[in-house]
Every structure is written in structure tokens, then in C-alpha cells.
Amino acid sequence: MAEPSAQAAVQDETGLVARARDGDARAFTQLVNLYERKIYRLAKHITRHDEDAEDVLQETFLKAYEHLGEFQGQSKFYTWIVRIAVNESLMKLRKRRPGRIVSLDEAIDTGEETVTREIAVWEDNPEDRYSREELRAILEEAIQSLPPIFRAVFVLRDIDELSTEETADALSISIPAVKSRLLRARLQLRDKLTRFFKRKGDDVFAYL
């Protein structure tokens, strides 16, 4: 049986949102079931804390339900709830470490820049030393170590596979800012993984 097309999935989401706005609680529950794993994963990546991620998940869908009438349908429903989840996650971080969290709205240089990296020498092929599960765990730990403003962009673009435009909309930042932060996130990950595996020229992403 063929999987539904992307267009059919969007139409289904639109129908569920319309029914939920009309007071159909079951339709909203279906929306929660569709996206709760992604929202939890995003919250966990930003907060780096299981209980905080659970709280963010609950608050995100509670606020989405309370403000569903404000959703205009100009973007995907998922993009809208991502924006809520990111805000809730950053609020958690601010409460945990007041004054030390950089806002997603803070300006970041998005001009062209030359980044020079000195690549360490790896001793052997990472796939020869680690299982696929271990490599994923290593990458997960590296992602968790990114600053929140880079981590959110990386998760949305490279894990959830949102487009640059959708990511910019979800995070309320410009498209150039998305591109700049994604580049910096990837470079930081490359640097962390290179330091871990210590072999020149190999790309750990090829093994994942």
C-alpha cells in the first residue's frame, strides 16, 4: 500500500485543524499524535533535560489548543507549534540560567565569512570502531552541546527536514540568519566530531 503523498498529508492536516477549530477534540488529539514525538525531540535538544522537555511538550499543545482560533493557516500547523515549542524551551532555559541565554531574535552576522579549521588526524575509520547505534549516540551528544540558537536550526533543517523558509518562519528569523546559523552549527559539529575521531578528511555524517 503506497504512502500518502505530501499534498494529501497537508490536506489531512488542514482538515484536522479546521475540525479542531470547530471544537472537535478528537481532531486535535490526532494533531497531537502526529507531532508530539517531533516536538518532544526538539524540546529535548534545546533544554537538554527530560522533565523540561515533557513540560514544554505539554505547554506547547495546551497553548496551541487555547490559541487555535489565532492560527490563520498562512503556514503549516507544525511550523506554528514549533514556534510555540521553541519559545517555551527558551523560557525554560532562562528560568534555569537567568541572563545567560541568547535570544533567537538577537542579531547574528550573516555576511559571507571564511572559516578555517585545522582537522586532526583520525586513527582509523569510525565505522570500523563503532556500531551505527554508537555513532548516532555520539552525534546526539555533539548536537546537545551546541548553543540553543544553533541547535534549534540544526534540528529543524537537518533532522526534521523543514525547508529554509519554513525554519525561518518557525523561529521568526530571516532566511540569511537560518543559513548562517545552520552553517555555524554544522561547522561546530564537524569540529567536535573531528576532535572525537581524530582522522583527517573523513566525514562522520557519511556513516549515519
VMD Tcl script that draws the C-alpha trace (Angstrom):
set ca {
  {0.00 0.00 0.00}
  {1.52 3.31 -1.09}
  {2.19 6.02 1.44}
  {0.05 9.17 1.18}
  {1.57 11.98 -0.85}
  {2.89 15.13 0.79}
  {-0.05 17.05 -0.67}
  {-2.52 14.55 0.80}
  {-0.78 14.83 4.18}
  {-1.09 18.64 4.09}
  {-4.77 18.36 3.14}
  {-5.32 15.92 6.00}
  {-3.59 18.28 8.44}
  {-5.69 21.20 7.16}
  {-8.86 19.18 7.67}
  {-7.86 18.21 11.21}
  {-7.05 21.82 12.09}
  {-10.39 23.00 10.71}
  {-12.27 20.38 12.72}
  {-10.27 21.17 15.85}
  {-11.08 24.87 15.49}
  {-14.74 23.90 15.31}
  {-14.41 22.22 18.69}
  {-13.64 18.63 17.67}
  {-11.38 17.44 20.50}
  {-10.64 14.17 18.72}
  {-9.25 16.06 15.73}
  {-6.89 17.99 18.00}
  {-5.84 14.73 19.65}
  {-4.92 13.43 16.20}
  {-2.78 16.51 15.62}
  {-1.05 15.89 18.94}
  {-0.41 12.27 17.96}
  {1.07 13.40 14.64}
  {3.61 15.79 16.11}
  {4.24 15.05 19.79}
  {7.39 12.99 19.16}
  {8.93 15.71 16.99}
  {8.03 18.46 19.45}
  {9.43 16.44 22.37}
  {12.66 15.78 20.44}
  {13.03 19.47 19.59}
  {12.38 20.48 23.21}
  {14.87 17.89 24.47}
  {17.51 19.14 22.05}
  {17.06 22.71 23.28}
  {16.57 22.14 27.01}
  {18.79 19.04 27.32}
  {16.52 17.86 30.13}
  {13.85 15.14 30.05}
  {11.44 16.73 32.52}
  {11.77 20.17 30.93}
  {11.10 18.64 27.52}
  {7.97 16.95 28.90}
  {6.82 20.27 30.35}
  {7.48 22.04 27.04}
  {5.52 19.37 25.18}
  {2.52 19.83 27.48}
  {2.68 23.62 27.42}
  {3.09 23.72 23.64}
  {-0.05 21.77 22.90}
  {-2.00 23.45 25.71}
  {-1.19 26.88 24.28}
  {-1.85 25.66 20.74}
  {-5.29 24.47 21.82}
  {-6.06 27.69 23.70}
  {-4.98 29.88 20.78}
  {-6.11 27.69 17.90}
  {-8.50 30.41 16.78}
  {-5.49 32.67 16.14}
  {-3.91 30.21 13.70}
  {-4.53 31.74 10.28}
  {-3.27 28.86 8.16}
  {-0.65 31.01 6.40}
  {2.00 28.45 7.38}
  {1.85 24.76 8.23}
  {0.34 23.87 11.60}
  {3.60 22.13 12.51}
  {5.57 25.32 11.78}
  {3.21 27.22 14.07}
  {3.56 24.80 17.00}
  {7.34 24.68 16.52}
  {7.41 28.43 17.14}
  {5.47 27.88 20.38}
  {7.76 24.99 21.42}
  {10.94 26.99 20.79}
  {9.63 29.90 22.86}
  {8.62 27.58 25.70}
  {12.01 25.82 25.59}
  {13.93 29.08 25.74}
  {11.77 30.23 28.65}
  {12.77 27.05 30.48}
  {16.43 27.82 29.88}
  {16.06 31.43 31.01}
  {14.43 30.31 34.26}
  {17.20 27.78 34.81}
  {20.05 30.19 33.97}
  {18.64 33.75 34.05}
  {20.54 36.26 31.97}
  {22.78 33.73 30.25}
  {20.64 32.61 27.31}
  {20.93 34.32 23.94}
  {17.58 35.10 22.33}
  {16.76 33.66 18.93}
  {15.90 37.22 17.91}
  {19.36 38.54 18.67}
  {21.19 39.67 15.54}
  {23.96 37.40 14.24}
  {26.39 38.30 11.49}
  {25.03 36.70 8.33}
  {27.59 38.05 5.88}
  {29.99 35.85 3.97}
  {32.90 34.70 6.07}
  {35.94 32.48 5.73}
  {36.21 29.81 8.38}
  {39.49 27.96 8.72}
  {39.57 24.64 10.52}
  {42.59 22.59 11.39}
  {41.48 18.97 11.04}
  {43.04 16.49 13.43}
  {44.26 13.13 12.19}
  {41.89 10.22 12.81}
  {43.48 6.92 13.62}
  {41.04 4.69 11.77}
  {37.65 4.58 10.10}
  {34.91 5.47 12.63}
  {32.64 2.79 11.18}
  {35.33 0.21 11.95}
  {35.41 1.28 15.59}
  {31.78 1.98 16.38}
  {28.39 0.50 15.63}
  {25.77 2.61 13.88}
  {23.96 2.99 17.21}
  {27.12 4.22 18.91}
  {27.75 6.70 16.09}
  {24.23 8.06 16.47}
  {24.74 8.43 20.21}
  {27.99 10.30 19.59}
  {26.27 12.63 17.12}
  {23.37 13.14 19.53}
  {25.77 14.19 22.27}
  {27.52 16.58 19.89}
  {24.18 18.13 18.88}
  {23.23 18.58 22.54}
  {26.43 20.55 23.10}
  {25.50 23.21 20.51}
  {24.24 26.61 21.73}
  {20.40 26.73 21.67}
  {20.22 29.20 18.75}
  {22.26 26.84 16.56}
  {20.77 23.63 17.92}
  {17.20 24.66 17.06}
  {18.09 25.50 13.46}
  {20.08 22.29 13.00}
  {17.27 20.10 14.36}
  {14.60 21.74 12.20}
  {16.66 21.76 8.98}
  {18.80 18.64 9.14}
  {16.72 16.32 11.34}
  {13.09 17.36 10.81}
  {13.96 18.41 7.21}
  {11.99 21.64 7.17}
  {12.86 23.99 4.33}
  {14.94 27.11 4.97}
  {11.81 29.22 4.57}
  {9.79 27.06 7.00}
  {12.60 27.15 9.55}
  {12.84 30.94 9.30}
  {9.08 31.20 9.79}
  {9.08 28.80 12.74}
  {11.87 30.65 14.53}
  {10.78 34.16 13.46}
  {14.19 34.94 11.97}
  {15.39 35.85 8.49}
  {16.37 33.32 5.82}
  {20.00 34.58 5.84}
  {20.07 34.08 9.62}
  {18.88 30.49 9.18}
  {21.63 29.84 6.65}
  {24.29 31.44 8.83}
  {23.26 29.57 11.98}
  {22.97 26.26 10.13}
  {26.48 26.74 8.70}
  {27.88 27.53 12.12}
  {26.06 24.57 13.68}
  {27.47 22.21 11.05}
  {30.97 23.62 11.45}
  {30.83 23.27 15.22}
  {29.59 19.69 14.88}
  {32.31 18.90 12.36}
  {34.90 20.32 14.74}
  {33.57 18.36 17.73}
  {33.36 15.11 15.77}
  {36.77 15.62 14.20}
  {38.27 16.09 17.63}
  {36.49 12.92 18.74}
  {37.53 10.65 15.90}
  {40.87 12.31 15.10}
  {41.25 11.31 11.49}
  {41.93 13.77 8.69}
  {39.41 14.16 5.91}
  {36.74 11.59 6.91}
  {33.17 12.79 7.27}
  {31.26 11.18 10.14}
  {27.94 12.22 8.60}
  {28.57 9.73 5.80}
  {28.28 6.89 8.28}
  {24.96 7.97 9.83}
}
mol new
graphics top color blue
foreach p $ca { graphics top sphere $p radius 0.5 }
foreach p [lrange $ca 0 end-1] q [lrange $ca 1 end] { graphics top cylinder $p $q radius 0.2 }
display resetview
